[in-house]
Amino acid sequence: MSMGIAEHRIGEDRISLIEPAVNNLYAAKHEGRNRAISSH
């Protein structure tokens, strides 16, 4: 399973949370199986 992880910060809208998570998911898939990528 590959996962993209992002952190919600107070005052940010949903797009600011979802977009990095989706980008991280595709980065994890690109790196291979069983990966998790997070953003800070």
C-alpha positions in Angstrom: 0.0 0.0 0.0 1.3 3.5 -0.9 0.2 6.5 1.1 0.4 10.3 0.8 0.3 12.1 4.1 -0.2 15.8 4.8 -0.7 17.8 8.0 -3.6 20.2 8.5 -2.7 23.5 9.9 -5.2 25.8 11.6 -6.5 28.4 9.2 -5.8 26.4 6.0 -8.6 25.4 3.7 -9.3 21.9 2.5 -7.5 22.3 -0.8 -4.3 23.2 1.1 -4.6 19.9 2.9 -5.8 17.6 0.1 -3.5 18.8 -2.7 -0.2 17.9 -0.9 -1.6 14.6 0.2 -2.5 13.7 -3.4 0.9 14.8 -4.6 2.6 12.7 -1.9 0.4 9.7 -2.8 1.6 9.9 -6.5 5.2 10.4 -5.4 4.9 7.3 -3.2 3.4 5.2 -6.0 6.2 6.4 -8.3 8.9 5.2 -5.8 7.4 1.7 -5.7 5.3 -0.5 -3.5 4.7 -0.1 0.2 5.8 3.6 0.5 4.6 6.5 2.5 5.5 10.1 1.7 4.7 13.0 4.0 5.0 16.8 3.7 5.7 19.2 6.5 
